Amino acid sequence: MKILVYVETLAGVITTESEELVAGARQIASDDGTISVVLIGKGTDAVKALGADRILTVPTLANAPYNPVDHGTALAEAVSQESPDLILVNYTTAGLDISSRVAMQMGLPLFAYCLNASVTGSTVQVKSQIYGGKLTSSARSELPAMLMMNAGAFSGTPAPAPRDADVVNLSITETSVITFVSSSAPDPDAVDITKANSLLCVGRGIGDEDTIEDARATADLMGAELVGSRPVIDLGWLPKERQVGKSGRKVKPKVYLALGVSGAPEHLEGMSESDLIIAVNTDESAPIFEHAHFGSTVGLADFLPAFREALDKRTE
């Protein structure tokens, strides 16, 4: 079994999702399989520590900003050289950018939003989220194939032992019509929700902006930070630095209380590793309930006053 993994870096550091992807690749391939990693940037020593057998780098792009066309070209070249049975990418902005392009170019089947994957003989079987996470589908294909894995698909998988990986330089022709203009970083003085032990998250299901203040008062009583899903942030009800999800922040608090959050894959990517997840949503089929440890379909108009009353009694 030969598996090729596209590894992402952020500010020169390999992302947690990519570390999990390499660990998952080793789990699928077993110890006698070969794991090759595409690393477009610096950090070969860090990748060796993850247990890769081969590292394919692109020295000419090591210090260049992310460009989806160049990264796609590099991944396609790696596929040509390695002839892997499986190609794994993360369900991230970069993964969305390059996976479909490379799959089409190389004539490979592509499975997206994958929750898990297993290989039997020459066949791969996956379970994926579809329709915004409201349904789960099962599919299979003959190898080779490309999989775009959801964050957390391999969480908890033990990290492989470090290996003395071979480093191979890829030579590609940079033909991108995309030009990097600028990047923006979060406000360093903004609240860091990733460090909070408790979070209260509000979703579009809270109804209207007036409920935000009720939720804020509840969060204060809990000793929690108030955060939101993407629809709430897009509506301007909470600032961007308080967004949880793929396009926000990934959090792992001890307690995560979700109010009116449906549980789309993009949101689950950011909070599924919380120690305790409690969901309140009147939609009993909301995907969030599949990940919550406790859940209720009670309306927020009834839940919030009763919950605050219970918190008040606790502090008396």
N, C-alpha and C positions, 0 to 999 in steps of 0.2 A: 504494500500500500504506500503510495507516494502522495503527499499532501503539500500544497503550496498555500502559504498564508500571506495576505497583504497586511503589513503592520503599519499602524498609524502612530505618528508622534505629535505632541503638542508642546511647543516651546522647547524642542529638543529632547523631550521625555516621552517614552513609550506609554501610550494610554493604557489604563486598566483594562478596557475592553479588549485591546489587542493582546495583552498578557493572557487574559482568559481564553482568547481564541487559539493561541499557541498551545496552551494546556489542553484545550478541547481537541485540538488536532492530534496531539500525542495520545490522548485517550482513544480516539477513533483508530489511529494507525497502529497502536500497541508499540511495544519497545522495539520490535524488529522492523517497523515501518520507517520511512524517511520523511522528515519534516523540513521543507525549504521555506525560507522567509524572504519576502521582498521588502527591503528597508530603503526607502528613498530619503536619505538623510543620515545623520550621525547616530551612533549608539550600537555599534556591532558588539561591544562587550556585554551590553545589557541584553541583547538578543541571545548571545551565547549562554547567558545565565538562565534563559527561559527553556533551554533544552533543544534548540534547533540544530539540525545536522548541516544545513547549508544556508548561507546568507547571501542573497543577491542584492547588490547595492548599485546605485547610479551616482558615481562621484561628481559628475557634472551638475547634478541637481542637489547636492548635499546642502548647499547654503541658499538655495532658491526657495521663494515662497511657494505654497501649494498651488499647483496648476492641474486641473483635472485631465486635460488632454495629455500632458507629459506623463502624469502618473499612470494613466490608462495605457499609454504606449509602453511604458516600462513593465507593467503587469503582463501585457500581451506578449512582450518579448520573453519574459520569464516563463510564461506558459509554453511558448514554443521551445525553449531550451530544456525545460524540466519534464515536459509531458506528464503532468501529474494526473492522478486519478480524481482528486478533489481539489478545488480552489475555494478557499474560505476568505470572506471579507466580512467586516462588521456592518451592521445596519446603522450607518452614520451618514452624514452629508457626503463624505468622500466615498463611502461604499455605494451610495445611490448614484453618485457622479460616474463612477468608472465601471461598475459591475455589468450593467446592461450593454455598455459599449464594447467591453472586452468579450462578453459572452456572444454577442452578435458577430464580432470580428473573427472569433475562434470557432464559431459554430457549436457552442456549448449550451446545454439546457441550464437555465438559471432559476433557482428557487429563492424567493425573498421572504423576509419576516419570519425566519425559521426559529422555532422554539427548541428543537432538538434534531439530531441526525444520527443515523446508524447505518452501517455498511454490512451487507451480507453477500459474500461472493463478489460478483461484479455489479451489484445493485445497491443504490443508496435510497434510503427512505427517510422522509422528513415530515415533521409536523409544523405547520405554519399558521400564523394569524392572518385572517382576511377580513375585509369590510371593517377596517378600523378596530380590529380586535374583537368584534362581536361574534365571529365564527372561527373555528379551528378546522383546518383542512389537513388531510394526509395525502402524500404523493410519493411516487418513486420513479426512478430513472436508472437506466444503464449508465455506468461510468464511461468516460469522465463527465463531471458536472461541476457547476459553480453554485455555492451556497452563500447567501447573505444572512448572517446569524444575528438574531436579536441580542441585545445586551442582557447578560444574566443567563444565557442559554447554557453556558459552561461554568457558572459561578459555583464555587465550592469544589471544583476539580483540583486535586493537588497539583502543585507546580512540578513539572518534570525536573529531573536532575540536570545540572549544567552539562553541556557537551562541548568538545573542542571542534566547533563548527568551521567548515571551509568557507572562505569569503570569496565570492565571485563578482567581478565588476561587469555590469551590463553597459553596453554602448548603444545609445538610442539617438535617433535624429529628432531634435526638438523642432516640431512644426506647429506648435500651438498658435491658434488665432486669438487666444485669450491672453489679455495683458493684465498683470497684477497692478492694482491701483493703490490700495491702502488696506490696513487692518485696524480693528478697534479692540481694545482690551477693557475688561470690566473696571469700574471705578474702584481703586484700591481701598477707599474709605467706606465703601458700601458694606452692608451686612453680609457676612459669610455664612450662608445657610448650611453649608456642608459641615460646619463644626457644631451645629445645634443638636442637642440630645433629643429634643422633642419638636415636632413640626405639626402645624395644623394647616392643611392644604384645602383651598376652596377651588371648585370648578365651576363651569358654566351652569351647572344644575342648582346653584344657590339662588338663581332667579334674577336678582338685580343688584346694583351696586350698594344699595342701602344695607344689604346683609353683610357687607364687608366689615362694618363697624361692630356688628354683633359677633362676627367671627374673631375680630381683633381682641375684643374684650374677653372672649373665651380663651384665646391663645394666651393672653396675659395671665389669666387665672391658672392655666396649665403650666406656665413657665416655658411656653413654646414660642417659636418664631412663626409668624403668619406667612404662608407661601401660596402660590397659585399655579394652576395648569395654564397651558398656552392660551386658550380662549380668554381667560381672565386677564392675562397680561396684554393680549392684543386689544382688548377693550379699554385698556388704560386704568383698570381698577387697582392694579398693583404694579410697582416698578419692575423692570426687567430682571434686576438682580435677585428677585424673589421667585423666579420661575423655576419649576422643577420639570425635567424632561430632557429629551434629546437635544432640543435647541435651547435648553436652559442649563440647570446644574444637576449633577448626579449626587444623590444624598443617601446616607445610610444611618438615619437616626435610630434611637432605641424605640421611640414611639412615633408613628406616622398616622395622624387622624385625617382622613380624606372626606370632605363634605361636598356632595354634589359633583364628584369626579367620576367620569364614566370609565376611565382606564384604557385609553387608546394606547397602542404599542409605544408611541413616542413618549408618553407619560410614564408608562411602566418601566421603560428603559432607565428612567432617572430615579426610581424609588423602590424597585422590587426587592432590593436587598435590605430593606429596613427590618429591624428585629421584630417589631410588632406593628402590623398594619390593621387599622380599624376603618371600615368604610361605612358611610351613611349615604344612601341614595335611594330614591323612591322607585327607580327602575331596577326591578329584581333581576333583570338579565344583563345588567351592566358588567363588562369584563373585569372591573376592579374586584368584584366578589370572588373571582377565581384565584386571586392572589392575596386576599385579605384573610387574616387570622380570625377576625370577628367582623360581622356586618349586620346592618339593620336597614330596613326599607321605610323607616319612620320619616315623616316630613321634618324639614329643618325648623319650621315654625314651632314644632313641638319639642324637637330634640335640644335645640340650643338653650332655651330657658331652663329645661329640666337638668341639663348637663351643668350649666353654670350654678344652679342651685346646689347640686351635689358637690361641686368644687368648693363653693362657699362654705358648706358644712364641714368639708374636710379641713379647712384652714381655721375654723373656729376654735 
